[in-house]
Amino acid sequence: MKNAELLEEVFADVMRQVTSGKGAERHGKGDDFLAQPWKRIADDFGEGFLLGQAAKKMREATHATGWDRFRWEREMLGALAYLGFAIVNRRLQVYEAAEEAGRANDRTVSMSYEPGLPGTERW
């Protein structure tokens, strides 16, 4: 397995957890992804909620005792999910602001990272 595949596997596990695991059971309830509680709460309280949830999940992971790798990993995957939600939320805010300004089709307004776009040099 190549190094990049190891990371891809982790993100695939995050997606499984969000779409079919504990998170989906507890929060999704068949709702559209952007109609789930994480989005409504982030809209009400800002991205600090999402980042705080990620921090909480990481803290909970540290309480996994001994060789409880499964609990540790479940909590860390949850932290990654909340960080992903924060990225999605920020991208949506940028896109919505651009749409309001009539710039939604401007190539500099992207919903994802694109090499060579202005403003992405830091990547």
Salt bridges, closest charged atoms under 4 A:
ASP13 OD1 - ARG16 NH2 2.21
ASP43 OD1 - LYS39 NZ 2.76
GLU47 OE2 - ARG90 NH2 2.63
GLU60 OE2 - LYS56 NZ 3.30
GLU73 OE1 - ARG69 NH1 2.89
GLU75 OE1 - LYS57 NZ 3.40
ASP106 OD2 - ARG103 NH2 2.85
GLU114 OE1 - ARG107 NH1 3.29
